[in-house]
Amino acid sequence: MSKEDEKVSLDAIKSAPVNFSDFQDHNANSELNQLTHEQETFKSELGWLGRLFGGRKEKPGNISGLALVACFAFLLIAYIYPSTEGSGVTFERIFAGLLSVVTLILGYLFGSNDRSS
């Protein structure tokens, strides 16, 4: 019986060592390096506000989102600490003013961007 005719058990195949260094490809390593560099560049361009609201293409959305969060923060502060009645500034007036800004921001964010020329 020749060596080629010998049967190999399944357990022997499962326990056989595999050397992955034979499978490393130069193109794969250069592609991985390029993608890692692009990822790091994108992370550095985002900044702390961009990480929360999105990348460079969404700058108007970033500003609108920040303004929206600020409006809700002001509403919360006005609700928790209401002004005195003698000052003439009530929560209802603050609510109406900030709610108009919120609707303007939402209209800008979700409005149609189709321009017919």
C-alpha positions in Angstrom: 0.0 0.0 0.0 1.4 3.4 -1.0 1.4 6.5 1.2 -1.3 8.1 -1.0 -3.7 5.2 -0.4 -3.5 5.6 3.4 -6.7 7.0 5.0 -6.4 9.9 7.4 -8.8 10.1 10.3 -11.0 13.1 10.8 -9.5 13.7 14.3 -6.0 14.0 12.7 -7.3 16.5 10.2 -9.0 18.6 13.0 -5.8 18.7 15.0 -3.5 19.5 12.1 -1.7 22.8 12.6 -2.5 25.6 10.1 0.1 28.2 9.2 -1.7 31.4 8.3 1.4 33.2 7.3 1.3 31.4 4.0 -2.0 33.1 3.2 -0.9 36.7 3.8 -1.1 38.7 0.7 0.8 42.0 0.0 -2.3 43.5 -1.6 -4.5 42.6 1.4 -2.0 44.3 3.8 -1.8 47.4 1.7 -5.6 47.6 1.4 -5.9 47.2 5.2 -3.3 50.0 5.7 -5.2 52.3 3.3 -8.6 51.6 4.9 -7.1 52.2 8.4 -5.6 55.5 7.2 -9.0 56.6 5.7 -10.8 55.7 8.9 -8.3 57.7 11.0 -8.6 60.7 8.7 -12.4 60.6 8.8 -12.4 60.4 12.7 -10.0 63.4 12.9 -12.3 65.4 10.5 -15.4 64.7 12.5 -14.5 66.4 15.8 -16.6 66.0 18.9 -19.7 67.6 17.5 -19.4 65.6 14.3 -19.2 62.3 16.2 -22.6 63.2 17.7 -24.4 64.6 14.6 -22.5 63.3 11.5 -19.8 64.1 9.1 -18.8 67.0 6.8 -21.7 66.6 4.4 -24.1 67.1 7.2 -22.8 70.4 8.6 -26.2 72.2 8.3 -27.8 69.2 10.0 -25.1 69.4 12.7 -25.9 73.1 13.5 -29.7 72.5 13.3 -29.4 69.5 15.6 -27.3 71.5 18.1 -29.9 74.3 18.0 -32.7 71.8 18.5 -31.0 70.3 21.6 -30.3 73.8 23.0 -34.0 74.8 22.5 -35.2 71.7 24.4 -32.6 72.4 27.1 -33.9 76.0 27.5 -37.5 74.7 27.6 -36.5 72.3 30.3 -34.8 75.0 32.3 -37.8 77.3 31.9 -40.1 74.6 33.0 -38.1 73.7 36.1 -37.3 77.3 37.2 -40.4 79.4 36.2 -40.0 83.1 36.4 -42.0 85.3 38.7 -45.4 86.6 37.6 -44.3 90.2 38.0 -41.6 90.0 35.3 -44.0 89.5 32.5 -42.1 86.6 31.1 -44.1 83.4 31.6 -43.4 79.8 30.6 -46.1 80.0 28.0 -44.3 82.9 26.2 -41.0 81.1 26.4 -42.6 77.9 25.2 -44.3 79.7 22.2 -41.0 81.4 21.2 -38.8 78.4 21.4 -41.5 76.1 19.8 -41.5 78.4 16.8 -37.7 78.0 16.5 -38.1 74.2 16.9 -40.6 74.0 14.1 -38.4 76.1 11.9 -35.5 73.8 12.5 -37.5 70.7 11.9 -38.9 72.2 8.6 -35.3 72.9 7.5 -34.1 69.4 8.4 -37.0 67.5 6.8 -38.0 69.9 4.1 -37.8 69.1 0.4 -34.4 69.7 -1.2 -35.7 69.4 -4.7 -34.8 72.5 -6.8 -36.3 72.9 -10.2 -34.2 75.2 -12.4 
